[in-house]
Amino acid sequence: MRIFAGIGDAKPDAAMISIAEKIIEQKQGPFDPGQFVDRYEEALKALIEDKRKGHKPAKVAEPDDTNVVDLMAALRASLATKDKSAAAKPTGRPKSRKAS
């Protein structure tokens, strides 16, 4: 299966490329990796150190998965609603009324 098969060979819009370049220029700047702290790595190191000291890790309850949305089901429902509304609209020319 080719993932990008649906992408055509058309050239991108020059104006859109220009806009994208301006956004990138505005956002770019010097990068100092020392500014960033990997919180996951730090928490993992602390957990390992606690285990070495004989402490047991605290058990945290699993969160409930109550707000899970099936995106494909939502898309299908949206398309079905759109198809029904399109089918309900009259097509063609309106019927002419008879003169009284």
All heavy atoms as an XYZ file, in Angstrom:
756
protein
N       0.848     -1.176      0.000
C       0.000      0.000      0.000
C       0.896      1.242      0.000
O       1.811      1.348      0.788
C      -0.876     -0.015      1.251
C      -1.732      1.212      1.343
S      -3.032      1.102      2.573
C      -2.172      1.539      4.046
N       0.614      2.147     -0.880
C       1.382      3.383     -0.967
C       0.645      4.472     -0.206
O      -0.475      4.844     -0.549
C       1.575      3.784     -2.410
C       2.462      2.778     -3.155
C       2.818      3.237     -4.515
N       3.370      4.591     -4.445
C       3.429      5.400     -5.481
N       3.002      5.018     -6.641
N       3.935      6.596     -5.371
N       1.269      4.986      0.809
C       0.639      5.985      1.661
C       0.455      7.308      0.934
O      -0.569      7.966      1.064
C       1.459      6.176      2.950
C       1.423      4.896      3.760
C       0.943      7.339      3.769
C       2.310      4.889      4.962
N       1.410      7.700      0.138
C       1.360      8.997     -0.514
C       0.838      8.926     -1.948
O       1.019      9.859     -2.722
C       2.750      9.640     -0.497
C       3.277      9.853      0.899
C       4.323      9.088      1.376
C       2.710     10.797      1.732
C       4.811      9.277      2.653
C       3.182     10.992      3.011
C       4.237     10.231      3.489
N       0.177      7.848     -2.294
C      -0.307      7.666     -3.660
C      -1.321      8.724     -4.061
O      -1.417      9.099     -5.219
C      -0.901      6.272     -3.824
N      -2.082      9.237     -3.102
C      -3.117     10.217     -3.409
C      -2.603     11.625     -3.606
O      -3.348     12.521     -3.982
N      -1.328     11.850     -3.361
C      -0.760     13.179     -3.518
C      -0.324     13.350     -4.972
O       0.458     12.568     -5.488
C       0.436     13.386     -2.572
C      -0.026     13.259     -1.121
C       1.091     14.744     -2.825
C       1.092     13.330     -0.123
N      -0.832     14.365     -5.591
C      -0.537     14.595     -7.001
C       0.840     15.189     -7.219
O       1.566     15.525     -6.273
N       1.210     15.343     -8.470
C       2.502     15.902     -8.838
C       2.420     17.398     -9.113
O       3.366     17.992     -9.630
C       3.044     15.196    -10.089
C       3.412     13.748     -9.803
O       3.732     13.449     -8.648
O       3.386     12.933    -10.740
N       1.300     18.016     -8.766
C       1.123     19.442     -9.025
C       2.109     20.255     -8.201
O       2.471     19.889     -7.092
C      -0.309     19.858     -8.687
N       2.551     21.366     -8.760
C       3.474     22.243     -8.054
C       2.706     22.999     -6.969
O       1.567     23.401     -7.179
C       4.113     23.219     -9.019
C       4.973     22.519    -10.045
C       6.076     23.411    -10.482
C       6.922     22.607    -11.451
N       8.290     22.948    -11.396
N       3.341     23.202     -5.803
C       2.658     23.938     -4.735
C       2.474     25.402     -5.111
O       3.235     25.956     -5.905
C       3.587     23.784     -3.535
C       4.911     23.419     -4.105
C       4.653     22.733     -5.408
N       1.481     26.018     -4.516
C       1.174     27.425     -4.757
C       2.329     28.282     -4.232
O       2.715     28.187     -3.066
C      -0.125     27.780     -4.037
C      -0.564     29.205     -4.276
O       0.052     29.902     -5.100
O      -1.549     29.623     -3.630
N       2.895     29.124     -5.076
C       4.048     29.950     -4.718
C       3.727     30.880     -3.549
O       4.568     31.125     -2.687
C       4.525     30.749     -5.923
N       2.514     31.400     -3.499
C       2.131     32.298     -2.406
C       2.123     31.548     -1.077
O       2.557     32.083     -0.049
C       0.757     32.906     -2.677
N       1.658     30.311     -1.083
C       1.630     29.517      0.141
C       3.051     29.173      0.593
O       3.348     29.176      1.788
C       0.806     28.248     -0.056
C      -0.651     28.525     -0.344
S      -1.373     29.636      0.848
C      -2.119     28.481      1.940
N       3.927     28.895     -0.341
C       5.331     28.626     -0.008
C       5.948     29.874      0.629
O       6.657     29.787      1.631
C       6.133     28.205     -1.255
C       5.603     26.884     -1.827
C       7.616     28.129     -0.954
C       5.818     25.695     -0.937
N       5.657     31.027      0.078
C       6.177     32.283      0.611
C       5.691     32.518      2.041
O       6.467     32.908      2.915
C       5.756     33.440     -0.290
O       6.169     34.665      0.258
N       4.421     32.263      2.279
C       3.862     32.421      3.626
C       4.537     31.464      4.596
O       4.909     31.845      5.707
C       2.333     32.203      3.604
C       1.655     33.351      2.854
C       1.775     32.069      5.015
C       0.189     33.118      2.567
N       4.701     30.211      4.188
C       5.351     29.218      5.049
C       6.787     29.631      5.376
O       7.225     29.516      6.522
C       5.319     27.851      4.377
N       7.507     30.144      4.383
C       8.882     30.584      4.621
C       8.928     31.734      5.612
O       9.797     31.784      6.487
C       9.546     30.975      3.306
C       9.872     29.788      2.416
C      10.359     30.174      1.034
O      10.186     31.350      0.620
O      10.920     29.302      0.350
N       7.988     32.689      5.511
C       7.950     33.826      6.438
C       7.672     33.351      7.862
O       8.281     33.838      8.822
C       6.901     34.836      5.994
C       7.332     35.630      4.780
C       6.286     36.610      4.351
C       6.745     37.323      3.089
N       5.742     38.221      2.554
N       6.768     32.403      8.016
C       6.459     31.871      9.351
C       7.685     31.191      9.941
O       8.029     31.397     11.108
C       5.267     30.905      9.283
C       3.988     31.676      8.958
C       5.108     30.141     10.600
C       2.790     30.792      8.656
N       8.373     30.406      9.142
C       9.579     29.704      9.614
C      10.657     30.708     10.007
O      11.307     30.573     11.044
C      10.085     28.714      8.547
C       9.082     27.563      8.407
C      11.469     28.184      8.903
C       9.313     26.676      7.214
N      10.841     31.759      9.194
C      11.846     32.780      9.509
C      11.530     33.472     10.831
O      12.424     33.769     11.616
C      11.931     33.806      8.381
C      12.613     33.295      7.133
C      12.495     34.262      5.967
O      12.034     35.404      6.146
O      12.872     33.861      4.851
N      10.242     33.735     11.083
C       9.853     34.414     12.320
C      10.087     33.527     13.538
O      10.404     34.016     14.615
C       8.381     34.813     12.273
C       8.094     35.943     11.319
C       6.612     36.225     11.202
O       5.769     35.511     11.730
N       6.265     37.300     10.506
N       9.920     32.242     13.390
C      10.011     31.320     14.515
C      11.419     30.794     14.755
O      11.708     30.275     15.821
C       9.062     30.128     14.309
C       7.603     30.515     14.260
C       7.155     31.072     15.582
C       5.697     31.441     15.548
N       5.234     32.038     16.777
N      12.290     30.900     13.772
C      13.617     30.312     13.935
C      14.473     31.179     14.843
O      14.251     32.366     14.987
C      14.300     30.081     12.598
C      14.797     31.339     11.910
C      15.407     31.028     10.560
O      15.302     29.939     10.050
N      16.048     32.009      9.974
N      15.449     30.561     15.467
C      16.353     31.271     16.355
C      17.428     30.323     16.830
O      17.454     29.146     16.466
N      18.311     30.826     17.670
C      19.380     29.963     18.170
C      18.815     28.849     19.048
O      17.818     29.048     19.745
C      20.265     30.907     18.972
C      19.414     32.081     19.295
C      18.403     32.179     18.207
N      19.452     27.704     18.989
C      18.996     26.543     19.761
C      20.085     26.159     20.746
O      21.222     25.903     20.359
C      18.680     25.370     18.831
C      18.295     24.127     19.566
C      17.067     24.026     20.199
C      19.168     23.051     19.638
C      16.711     22.880     20.885
C      18.821     21.896     20.321
C      17.586     21.818     20.949
N      19.719     26.132     22.022
C      20.644     25.706     23.058
C      20.028     24.513     23.775
O      19.100     24.669     24.568
C      20.895     26.843     24.048
C      21.834     26.438     25.173
O      22.495     25.379     25.067
O      21.915     27.196     26.159
N      20.501     23.307     23.473
C      19.897     22.120     24.092
C      20.035     22.116     25.612
O      19.291     21.444     26.300
C      20.651     20.944     23.476
C      21.735     21.499     22.660
C      21.563     22.962     22.549
N      20.964     22.904     26.154
C      21.122     22.986     27.602
C      19.934     23.632     28.291
O      19.761     23.506     29.502
N      19.113     24.354     27.548
C      17.934     25.011     28.117
C      16.826     24.011     28.445
O      15.936     24.311     29.218
C      17.349     26.027     27.130
C      18.206     27.215     26.868
C      17.540     28.132     25.854
O      16.698     27.721     25.065
N      17.936     29.401     25.873
N      16.877     22.845     27.842
C      15.779     21.906     27.954
C      16.106     20.783     28.938
O      17.228     20.294     28.980
C      15.436     21.322     26.582
C      15.021     22.390     25.618
C      15.942     22.945     24.747
C      13.724     22.867     25.613
C      15.573     23.943     23.869
C      13.343     23.867     24.747
C      14.271     24.403     23.871
N      15.111     20.393     29.698
C      15.243     19.299     30.659
C      14.260     18.211     30.250
O      13.076     18.490     30.020
C      14.926     19.779     32.089
C      14.971     18.631     33.069
C      15.881     20.885     32.502
N      14.755     17.009     30.139
C      13.895     15.875     29.815
C      13.246     15.411     31.113
O      13.853     14.703     31.918
C      14.727     14.763     29.177
C      13.884     13.597     28.702
O      12.687     13.531     29.046
O      14.427     12.739     27.980
N      12.013     15.831     31.337
C      11.333     15.502     32.595
C      11.117     14.006     32.739
O      11.151     13.475     33.846
C      10.003     16.253     32.675
C      10.195     17.750     32.778
C       8.886     18.467     33.032
N       7.851     18.061     32.105
C       7.224     18.886     31.282
N       7.526     20.157     31.278
N       6.285     18.440     30.480
N      10.889     13.313     31.650
C      10.701     11.865     31.716
C      11.987     11.201     32.202
O      11.963     10.344     33.082
C      10.301     11.316     30.344
C      10.130      9.822     30.342
C       8.981      9.241     30.849
C      11.138      8.989     29.864
C       8.812      7.862     30.872
C      10.993      7.609     29.881
C       9.832      7.055     30.380
O       9.677      5.697     30.414
N      13.109     11.617     31.634
C      14.394     11.040     32.041
C      14.675     11.334     33.511
O      15.127     10.464     34.263
C      15.520     11.597     31.172
C      16.883     11.031     31.516
C      17.998     11.611     30.652
O      17.712     12.350     29.698
O      19.157     11.310     30.962
N      14.396     12.561     33.946
C      14.621     12.931     35.342
C      13.745     12.104     36.279
O      14.201     11.632     37.328
C      14.375     14.432     35.543
C      15.339     15.321     34.793
C      16.780     15.124     35.229
O      17.032     14.980     36.437
O      17.661     15.129     34.345
N      12.479     11.919     35.919
C      11.571     11.124     36.753
C      12.017      9.664     36.792
O      11.945      9.013     37.850
C      10.147     11.230     36.220
N      12.491      9.158     35.676
C      12.969      7.775     35.629
C      14.208      7.589     36.502
O      14.318      6.619     37.257
C      13.261      7.365     34.181
C      13.677      5.921     33.954
C      12.603      4.956     34.447
C      13.972      5.681     32.481
N      15.133      8.537     36.435
C      16.333      8.479     37.279
C      15.950      8.522     38.764
O      16.529      7.793     39.583
C      17.277      9.633     36.946
C      18.022      9.461     35.653
C      18.913     10.672     35.392
C      19.671     10.553     34.083
N      20.505     11.736     33.832
N      14.999      9.388     39.123
C      14.555      9.483     40.516
C      13.911      8.176     40.959
O      14.127      7.712     42.089
C      13.581     10.647     40.676
N      13.128      7.555     40.087
C      12.491      6.280     40.403
C      13.537      5.192     40.634
O      13.458      4.424     41.601
C      11.537      5.867     39.273
C      10.835      4.527     39.422
C       9.888      4.541     40.614
C      10.084      4.176     38.151
N      14.538      5.144     39.788
C      15.611      4.152     39.930
C      16.363      4.379     41.243
O      16.660      3.435     41.984
C      16.562      4.198     38.713
C      15.836      3.692     37.465
C      17.821      3.387     38.980
C      16.577      3.929     36.172
N      16.657      5.631     41.551
C      17.371      5.947     42.792
C      16.540      5.565     44.014
O      17.070      5.012     44.985
C      17.736      7.435     42.829
C      18.644      7.813     43.973
C      19.959      7.047     43.983
O      20.500      6.728     42.900
O      20.440      6.754     45.091
N      15.239      5.827     43.967
C      14.357      5.435     45.074
C      14.348      3.922     45.251
O      14.359      3.416     46.379
C      12.935      5.951     44.848
C      12.799      7.435     45.142
O      13.730      8.017     45.744
O      11.760      8.014     44.760
N      14.331      3.188     44.150
C      14.342      1.722     44.228
C      15.664      1.230     44.815
O      15.678      0.262     45.582
C      14.106      1.097     42.841
C      12.665      1.110     42.427
C      12.501      0.307     41.145
C      11.068     -0.123     40.995
N      10.912     -1.080     39.915
N      16.763      1.879     44.458
C      18.063      1.493     45.020
C      18.087      1.678     46.537
O      18.740      0.934     47.253
C      19.179      2.331     44.398
C      19.564      1.887     43.030
C      20.779      2.665     42.569
N      21.130      2.239     41.228
C      21.848      2.950     40.391
N      22.299      4.141     40.742
N      22.117      2.494     39.201
N      17.381      2.705     47.008
C      17.331      2.979     48.444
C      16.325      2.080     49.161
O      16.185      2.162     50.370
C      16.967      4.441     48.684
C      18.051      5.406     48.249
C      17.620      6.841     48.468
C      18.698      7.798     48.011
N      18.273      9.198     48.152
N      15.611      1.242     48.407
C      14.662      0.314     49.005
C      13.244      0.841     49.105
O      12.374      0.181     49.665
N      13.003      2.018     48.595
C      11.643      2.563     48.617
C      10.815      1.931     47.502
O      11.304      1.708     46.408
C      11.658      4.080     48.432
C      12.429      4.800     49.486
N      13.381      5.719     49.181
C      12.403      4.721     50.841
C      13.909      6.197     50.291
N      13.324      5.592     51.312
N       9.564      1.661     47.821
C       8.670      1.128     46.790
C       7.987      2.302     46.090
O       7.595      3.268     46.738
C       7.617      0.210     47.416
C       8.234     -1.068     47.946
C       7.175     -2.045     48.310
C       7.862     -3.333     48.764
N       6.922     -4.415     48.905
N       7.852      2.204     44.781
C       7.199      3.307     44.054
C       5.717      3.392     44.426
O       5.069      2.387     44.694
C       7.385      2.941     42.585
C       7.657      1.476     42.580
C       8.284      1.139     43.883
N       5.211      4.607     44.436
C       3.791      4.824     44.725
C       2.965      4.301     43.565
O       3.306      4.489     42.399
C       3.525      6.307     44.942
N       1.885      3.643     43.899
C       0.988      3.145     42.846
C      -0.050      4.219     42.544
O      -0.686      4.751     43.446
C       0.310      1.849     43.287
C       1.299      0.707     43.401
C       0.614     -0.610     43.531
C       1.675     -1.702     43.571
N       1.103     -3.016     43.518
N      -0.193      4.505     41.291
C      -1.137      5.520     40.836
C      -2.255      4.817     40.083
O      -2.003      3.939     39.261
C      -0.431      6.543     39.922
C      -1.406      7.591     39.433
C       0.738      7.182     40.649
N      -3.473      5.219     40.370
C      -4.627      4.604     39.705
C      -4.620      4.960     38.219
O      -4.269      6.080     37.834
C      -5.919      5.086     40.346
N      -4.977      3.995     37.410
C      -5.081      4.229     35.966
C      -6.236      5.187     35.711
O      -7.306      5.062     36.308
C      -5.364      2.910     35.234
C      -4.208      1.940     35.248
C      -3.159      2.289     34.209
O      -3.525      2.870     33.169
O      -1.993      1.988     34.464
N      -6.050      6.144     34.810
C      -7.160      7.054     34.495
C      -8.241      6.316     33.710
O      -7.972      5.374     32.962
C      -6.509      8.137     33.641
C      -5.281      7.496     33.079
C      -4.838      6.467     34.079
N      -9.475      6.737     33.912
C     -10.592      6.150     33.166
C     -10.558      6.646     31.731
O     -10.309      7.826     31.480
C     -11.935      6.538     33.804
C     -12.129      5.895     35.161
O     -11.520      4.840     35.410
O     -12.891      6.453     35.968
N     -10.789      5.747     30.810
C     -10.855      6.109     29.396
C     -12.295      6.427     29.035
O     -12.941      5.716     28.267
C     -10.320      4.972     28.520
C      -8.837      4.758     28.681
O      -8.149      5.734     29.037
O      -8.365      3.635     28.466
N     -12.811      7.507     29.589
C     -14.221      7.818     29.380
C     -14.466      8.748     28.205
O     -15.569      8.836     27.715
C     -14.814      8.467     30.640
O     -14.033      9.633     30.959
C     -14.782      7.515     31.818
N     -13.442      9.453     27.757
C     -13.651     10.432     26.694
C     -12.909     10.018     25.429
O     -12.252     10.819     24.796
C     -13.197     11.817     27.159
C     -13.674     12.899     26.233
O     -14.594     12.707     25.458
N     -13.037     14.047     26.283
N     -13.027      8.761     25.066
C     -12.357      8.272     23.872
C     -13.310      8.448     22.686
O     -14.451      8.024     22.726
C     -11.969      6.782     24.034
C     -11.342      6.261     22.760
C     -11.026      6.627     25.207
N     -12.813      9.086     21.652
C     -13.625      9.349     20.471
C     -13.072      8.535     19.308
O     -11.879      8.579     19.026
C     -13.607     10.853     20.119
C     -14.386     11.121     18.850
C     -14.149     11.676     21.261
N     -13.934      7.781     18.663
C     -13.541      7.047     17.470
C     -13.660      8.011     16.295
O     -14.762      8.318     15.831
C     -14.444      5.827     17.278
C     -14.047      4.986     16.079
O     -13.166      5.398     15.308
O     -14.633      3.895     15.928
N     -12.520      8.524     15.842
C     -12.540      9.540     14.794
C     -13.137      9.038     13.489
O     -13.836      9.771     12.792
C     -11.128     10.073     14.562
C     -10.528     10.837     15.744
C      -9.103     11.277     15.413
C     -11.366     12.027     16.108
N     -12.856      7.799     13.141
C     -13.414      7.258     11.895
C     -14.931      7.161     11.987
O     -15.638      7.477     11.024
C     -12.808      5.890     11.579
C     -11.366      5.974     11.121
S     -11.122      7.063      9.699
C     -11.975      6.158      8.432
N     -15.451      6.748     13.134
C     -16.907      6.664     13.304
C     -17.523      8.060     13.221
O     -18.576      8.247     12.599
C     -17.251      6.003     14.630
N     -16.867      9.046     13.823
C     -17.373     10.416     13.769
C     -17.354     10.942     12.337
O     -18.298     11.608     11.899
C     -16.542     11.316     14.682
N     -16.319     10.636     11.591
C     -16.230     11.069     10.199
C     -17.320     10.416      9.360
O     -17.993     11.078      8.568
C     -14.854     10.744      9.629
C     -14.629     11.096      8.156
C     -14.809     12.580      7.930
C     -13.253     10.661      7.713
N     -17.498      9.107      9.547
C     -18.550      8.413      8.792
C     -19.932      8.991      9.110
O     -20.748      9.192      8.211
C     -18.516      6.918      9.115
C     -17.361      6.203      8.470
C     -17.432      4.695      8.720
N     -16.233      4.043      8.211
C     -15.279      3.534      8.979
N     -15.387      3.566     10.287
N     -14.221      2.975      8.432
N     -20.188      9.269     10.391
C     -21.477      9.846     10.778
C     -21.659     11.216     10.155
O     -22.749     11.554      9.677
C     -21.569      9.927     12.300
N     -20.592     12.000     10.125
C     -20.656     13.330      9.530
C     -20.945     13.243      8.036
O     -21.773     13.980      7.511
C     -19.333     14.056      9.761
O     -19.310     15.272      9.063
N     -20.269     12.317      7.359
C     -20.505     12.154      5.923
C     -21.905     11.629      5.642
O     -22.537     12.040      4.671
C     -19.453     11.226      5.327
C     -18.040     11.800      5.279
C     -17.054     10.739      4.823
C     -17.973     13.016      4.397
N     -22.397     10.736      6.493
C     -23.747     10.205      6.303
C     -24.767     11.317      6.466
O     -25.735     11.401      5.700
C     -24.012      9.080      7.296
N     -24.576     12.197      7.428
C     -25.479     13.327      7.634
C     -25.439     14.259      6.438
O     -26.472     14.730      5.975
C     -25.087     14.099      8.911
O     -25.101     13.202     10.008
C     -26.033     15.239      9.178
N     -24.247     14.496      5.921
C     -24.091     15.370      4.753
C     -24.785     14.751      3.542
O     -25.467     15.439      2.794
C     -22.605     15.577      4.468
C     -22.334     16.564      3.363
C     -20.843     16.766      3.190
C     -20.555     17.702      2.038
N     -19.132     17.896      1.823
N     -24.620     13.435      3.350
C     -25.257     12.757      2.218
C     -26.774     12.820      2.321
O     -27.466     13.031      1.340
C     -24.809     11.299      2.136
C     -23.360     11.171      1.681
O     -22.814     12.158      1.145
O     -22.784     10.085      1.878
N     -27.315     12.663      3.535
C     -28.766     12.712      3.722
C     -29.308     14.102      3.440
O     -30.350     14.256      2.815
C     -29.131     12.290      5.148
C     -28.983     10.815      5.386
C     -29.350     10.465      6.810
C     -29.109      8.994      7.077
N     -29.381      8.632      8.469
N     -28.596     15.148      3.894
C     -29.079     16.505      3.657
C     -28.991     16.858      2.176
O     -29.830     17.569      1.651
C     -28.314     17.519      4.504
O     -26.968     17.578      4.109
N     -27.984     16.337      1.490
C     -27.849     16.596      0.054
C     -28.957     15.880     -0.717
O     -29.490     16.399     -1.684
C     -26.479     16.153     -0.441
N     -29.343     14.682     -0.263
C     -30.388     13.930     -0.935
C     -31.758     14.563     -0.702
O     -32.653     14.455     -1.542
C     -30.391     12.483     -0.437
N     -31.929     15.250      0.420
C     -33.221     15.846      0.742
C     -33.468     17.131     -0.036
O     -34.608     17.551     -0.198
C     -33.309     16.135      2.240
N     -32.404     17.767     -0.526
C     -32.565     19.009     -1.274
C     -33.101     18.701     -2.664
O     -32.659     17.767     -3.313
C     -31.225     19.733     -1.397
C     -30.743     20.303     -0.099
C     -29.446     21.040     -0.307
C     -28.943     21.580      1.010
N     -27.655     22.244      0.857
N     -34.071     19.497     -3.134
C     -34.595     19.268     -4.489
C     -33.549     19.634     -5.535
O     -32.759     20.543     -5.343
C     -35.806     20.197     -4.578
C     -35.608     21.216     -3.509
C     -34.742     20.581     -2.452
N     -33.574     18.889     -6.609
C     -32.639     19.160     -7.696
C     -33.419     19.555     -8.932
O     -34.599     19.277     -9.057
C     -31.777     17.922     -8.005
O     -32.649     16.844     -8.342
C     -30.918     17.552     -6.817
N     -32.755     20.188     -9.840
C     -33.396     20.570    -11.097
C     -34.129     21.886    -10.959
O     -34.020     22.598     -9.982
N     -34.937     22.184    -11.975
C     -35.668     23.438    -11.972
C     -36.932     23.305    -11.143
O     -37.551     22.244    -11.100
C     -36.055     23.816    -13.405
C     -34.855     24.102    -14.263
C     -35.235     24.622    -15.589
N     -36.466     23.997    -16.118
C     -36.985     24.257    -17.292
N     -36.392     25.104    -18.072
N     -38.080     23.679    -17.692
N     -37.346     24.385    -10.493
C     -38.610     24.327     -9.742
C     -39.775     24.199    -10.699
O     -39.738     24.682    -11.828
C     -38.650     25.661     -8.985
C     -37.625     26.534     -9.613
C     -36.683     25.653    -10.368
N     -40.808     23.517    -10.235
C     -41.994     23.342    -11.068
C     -42.725     24.672    -11.206
O     -42.799     25.445    -10.264
C     -42.945     22.321    -10.435
C     -42.360     20.925    -10.409
C     -43.320     19.980     -9.786
C     -42.730     18.581     -9.706
N     -43.625     17.629     -9.089
N     -43.260     24.914    -12.403
C     -43.974     26.165    -12.613
C     -45.380     26.035    -12.062
O     -45.991     24.984    -12.064
C     -44.018     26.522    -14.092
O     -44.695     25.494    -14.802
N     -45.873     27.158    -11.565
C     -47.229     27.164    -10.992
C     -48.227     27.540    -12.088
O     -47.940     28.337    -12.954
C     -47.328     28.195     -9.867
C     -46.457     27.861     -8.705
C     -46.704     28.866     -7.624
N     -45.786     28.661     -6.533
C     -45.847     29.293     -5.397
N     -46.784     30.196     -5.209
N     -44.993     29.051     -4.452
N     -49.375     26.955    -11.989
C     -50.439     27.281    -12.941
C     -51.073     28.599    -12.532
O     -51.242     28.882    -11.353
C     -51.518     26.195    -12.982
C     -51.009     24.914    -13.564
C     -52.113     23.923    -13.640
C     -51.634     22.620    -14.228
N     -52.690     21.622    -14.309
N     -51.439     29.392    -13.513
C     -52.109     30.674    -13.229
C     -53.529     30.391    -12.806
O     -54.212     29.552    -13.357
C     -52.089     31.549    -14.467
N     -54.007     31.145    -11.799
C     -55.382     30.937    -11.298
C     -56.377     31.723    -12.065
O     -56.239     32.752    -12.522
C     -55.496     31.356     -9.839
O     -54.493     30.833     -9.051
